[in-house]
Amino acid sequence: MIYLDKVVEDVELEVATRYAEKLGFPPRLVSELFTAVATADEEGIPLDAVQNRIEEFMRMAG
């Protein structure tokens, strides 16, 4: 929902963060990832660059 409506509600962020942490991602990484996704449109970052950034975060966490 966060990416679809381009609005990051506090409750959405909290739920997504909890899921990510339960999957083993460090809290700092989770915060950076969600910030990157949420601000991509405002920063004019194209979708493929967002996907690349997500993949980079996944490699860092792995």
ZADO-1210 file (C-alpha; in nm, 4 decimals, padded with zeros to 6 digits):
<atoms>
<atom x="00.0000" y="00.0000" z="00.0000" code="MET" pos="1"/>
<atom x="00.2838" y="00.2367" z="00.0762" code="ILE" pos="2"/>
<atom x="00.4080" y="00.2432" z="-00.2805" code="TYR" pos="3"/>
<atom x="00.0657" y="00.2221" z="-00.4453" code="LEU" pos="4"/>
<atom x="-00.0932" y="00.5288" z="-00.2894" code="ASP" pos="5"/>
<atom x="00.2367" y="00.7156" z="-00.2483" code="LYS" pos="6"/>
<atom x="00.1453" y="00.7976" z="00.1100" code="VAL" pos="7"/>
<atom x="00.3359" y="00.6449" z="00.3978" code="VAL" pos="8"/>
<atom x="00.0998" y="00.6137" z="00.6901" code="GLU" pos="9"/>
<atom x="00.2612" y="00.5585" z="01.0294" code="ASP" pos="10"/>
<atom x="00.0713" y="00.2350" z="01.0798" code="VAL" pos="11"/>
<atom x="00.1808" y="00.1031" z="00.7371" code="GLU" pos="12"/>
<atom x="00.5405" y="00.1822" z="00.8139" code="LEU" pos="13"/>
<atom x="00.5172" y="00.0146" z="01.1542" code="GLU" pos="14"/>
<atom x="00.3621" y="-00.3029" z="01.0102" code="VAL" pos="15"/>
<atom x="00.6108" y="-00.3216" z="00.7234" code="ALA" pos="16"/>
<atom x="00.9013" y="-00.2622" z="00.9606" code="THR" pos="17"/>
<atom x="00.7877" y="-00.5368" z="01.1965" code="ARG" pos="18"/>
<atom x="00.7514" y="-00.7854" z="00.9095" code="TYR" pos="19"/>
<atom x="01.0943" y="-00.6980" z="00.7717" code="ALA" pos="20"/>
<atom x="01.2574" y="-00.7309" z="01.1121" code="GLU" pos="21"/>
<atom x="01.0861" y="-01.0680" z="01.1678" code="LYS" pos="22"/>
<atom x="01.2364" y="-01.1768" z="00.8353" code="LEU" pos="23"/>
<atom x="01.5769" y="-01.0953" z="00.9799" code="GLY" pos="24"/>
<atom x="01.6512" y="-00.7538" z="00.8343" code="PHE" pos="25"/>
<atom x="01.8316" y="-00.5137" z="01.0708" code="PRO" pos="26"/>
<atom x="01.6214" y="-00.2132" z="01.1857" code="PRO" pos="27"/>
<atom x="01.8670" y="00.0401" z="01.0348" code="ARG" pos="28"/>
<atom x="01.8499" y="-00.1290" z="00.6971" code="LEU" pos="29"/>
<atom x="01.4710" y="-00.1483" z="00.7113" code="VAL" pos="30"/>
<atom x="01.4479" y="00.2231" z="00.7821" code="SER" pos="31"/>
<atom x="01.6825" y="00.3108" z="00.4957" code="GLU" pos="32"/>
<atom x="01.4968" y="00.0841" z="00.2553" code="LEU" pos="33"/>
<atom x="01.1530" y="00.2246" z="00.3323" code="PHE" pos="34"/>
<atom x="01.2846" y="00.5796" z="00.3149" code="THR" pos="35"/>
<atom x="01.4355" y="00.5080" z="-00.0268" code="ALA" pos="36"/>
<atom x="01.1108" y="00.3624" z="-00.1585" code="VAL" pos="37"/>
<atom x="00.8904" y="00.6340" z="-00.0093" code="ALA" pos="38"/>
<atom x="01.0975" y="00.9254" z="-00.1414" code="THR" pos="39"/>
<atom x="01.1828" y="00.7857" z="-00.4853" code="ALA" pos="40"/>
<atom x="00.8928" y="00.9543" z="-00.6635" code="ASP" pos="41"/>
<atom x="00.9638" y="01.2935" z="-00.5059" code="GLU" pos="42"/>
<atom x="01.3291" y="01.2623" z="-00.6018" code="GLU" pos="43"/>
<atom x="01.2405" y="01.1668" z="-00.9593" code="GLY" pos="44"/>
<atom x="01.4027" y="00.8248" z="-00.9330" code="ILE" pos="45"/>
<atom x="01.2662" y="00.5853" z="-01.1994" code="PRO" pos="46"/>
<atom x="01.1066" y="00.2535" z="-01.1019" code="LEU" pos="47"/>
<atom x="01.3959" y="00.0427" z="-01.2319" code="ASP" pos="48"/>
<atom x="01.6399" y="00.2420" z="-01.0181" code="ALA" pos="49"/>
<atom x="01.4169" y="00.1816" z="-00.7143" code="VAL" pos="50"/>
<atom x="01.4205" y="-00.1911" z="-00.7903" code="GLN" pos="51"/>
<atom x="01.8001" y="-00.1841" z="-00.8191" code="ASN" pos="52"/>
<atom x="01.8233" y="-00.0034" z="-00.4874" code="ARG" pos="53"/>
<atom x="01.6002" y="-00.2637" z="-00.3216" code="ILE" pos="54"/>
<atom x="01.8190" y="-00.5426" z="-00.4617" code="GLU" pos="55"/>
<atom x="02.1266" y="-00.3651" z="-00.3257" code="GLU" pos="56"/>
<atom x="01.9684" y="-00.3458" z="00.0206" code="PHE" pos="57"/>
<atom x="01.8807" y="-00.7145" z="00.0012" code="MET" pos="58"/>
<atom x="02.2417" y="-00.8034" z="-00.0772" code="ARG" pos="59"/>
<atom x="02.3611" y="-00.5900" z="00.2161" code="MET" pos="60"/>
<atom x="02.1248" y="-00.7742" z="00.4489" code="ALA" pos="61"/>
<atom x="02.2135" y="-01.1186" z="00.3169" code="GLY" pos="62"/>
</atoms>
